[in-house]
Amino acid sequence: MRWLGLLLIPVISLIAAEGAGPGLRWFGYTAVDAGWDDPHDQVAKTCYLDEVADFTNLAHLAVHAPDEAVERRLGDMARSRVAAALDVSALFYERADPPLEATGSTVDLRLRRDCRERWQRFLQVNRLADQAAKLACVYLADEPVWNGIAAEELATQAALVKESLPTVPLLVIEAWPVIDRLVVPSQVDWIGFDRYGVPDPERDAAYREQFTRLKARRSRPDQRIAVVFEAQWLPAYGPAGYAPEAMGAVAASYHRLAAQDPEVVALIGYLWPGGLEGKGQLGARQLPEAALGEHRRIGRAITGKTGR
């Protein structure tokens, strides 16, 4: 994202509101609590929970080290009726430098030899088994094939995490050019892909075809789909005819696509704070009110929240 069998919804989740769709239960953004400081903001901050809590129920929370404490952060989310998409990839993977098998991403990740110890340490520091109800999902790896993660490594990670947190859905998001190479471990519960620069995915034939190909990669028929929607705006979109105001209509198209499909469980926006992809990138929080207001409408339709 760059972002169950019998679906076990944590107790803090909400009953779906009208407009949520038959399977759609979760709405939120990447980089809400990921240690990323929005360079557009005059006041540095790395957690944006207060900005999204009144219309989301899922927030990306990234972990960077085995001793990192997240118990308080999980509690803050739970009190706001938001559950964490807990990103644990940094506990398990490290870069091969120089890359041994670089893909189009030029990144080559390898499973750390001490990944089991790092994971167990993180579990203990945060009493994570006791926090399971505060987790929407555990995000195993970002674009694993695109970033050089071998199928056996992803399977090892999925087995370790599922053994520790058996009731929490596991999520994997792949990059669209390598969907057909994705091998989904049986322990994974939600899968998705990211593709940006598609103004109307609901009606875009290529996007819909890739959506179908993603579903074909499932290793269990009950694995659900997380739709990654474009919440950013890039400078290249202006000359193509898409001003920042247009991103509200883009989000609405993703919402219609997700709400119509009973196999879609989550709609996750990339991303909340801008600047991660370079100067000029707007995150959702920098979008004009005309666009961001549409995001809020969608989020409240899915979560049932009514705002402050």
Disulfide bonds with the S-S distance in Angstrom:
none
